[in-house]
Amino acid sequence: MKKTSMLAAAVAVSIAVPAFAQTYPTKPITMVVPFAAGGPTDIIARIVAEPMSRTLGRQIVIENVAGAGGTTGITRASVAAPDGYTIMMGHMGTHGAAPALYLKLKYDPARDFAPVGLAAETPIIIVASKTHPANDLKEFIAWARAEGDKANHAHAGVGSVSHSTGILLDSILGTRPTLIPYTGTGPALNDMMSGQVDYMTDQIVNLVSQINAGTIKAFAIATRVRSAALPGLPTTREAGLDNYEVSAWNAIFAPKGTPPEIVAVLNDALVKALDDPDARKRLDELGAVVPDATGRTPAALQKLVESEVARWKTVLTQATATAKP
Ligand code: ASP
């Protein structure tokens, strides 16, 4: 008798999980992008949200909530109902560098989220306005050192990828430019194209079209090997700067407490999106590096967040000792 009721309970449980998963989602899902539309995080979010929506049978609606280097949108999304209807595209800044730069950050990247999965890694490129006097990285370095605080360095807010990788570059070069914050590197790029700011370090996906169109100058990509998306662009090492190698990443998170069954549904949709031929082609063309199967799990993302928070704490403690805040 006992055996039968245990069996009944086991059957009920094994039916309950897939049935629950099948009922989610029943309405549109909001994906918070913590920067202005048109920038790198927004670009990646829109590329993966489209095939994810198809898999889920419900629309993923992108909501741009910009401010404070991405921490405004992530703070807001972190306290949303953990029901799978609010998710977010976080990145190396919001979930890696920010804790090192905000003493009163309202979330803990390693504790306050249910990681869904890594979407893409994005190499960093040093870019400048088309009218910039330098024609290569060595000339750029000489210019930045000579210019001092007359040099204008754009970024997407304290703790963002462009800010943290940018002040790292400035600290390596020993320069102290004037830092100009934007709500995202989409608007920063627009101002750079019209010559209002001099340079920035940004994620490749935001830059490939403009570099190819010649509307901005690119000096080097901060990776060990060149990108197939920009084969003519030298690495920092090739261009004469040995110690500046840095890459960002963008990943989907849900608020802490989101049921694992829902996280599994979202992860499955993300994994399928990364294998979707159109999405993949677009990501490849823009130079994003798509993770392999082992890098796409929630557990792999949790590990990445923990190691990035530790790494950027060390890196930025050193960098902020020389760079301006
Ligand atoms: N994610 C970019 C950054 O951190 C900004 C953006 O996506 O617009 O610099």
Residues whose N, C-alpha, C, O or C-beta is under 5 A from the ligand:
A	BS01	LIG	F35 A36 G39 P40 T41 D42 G93 A156 S160 V161 S162 H163 T183 G184 T185 G186
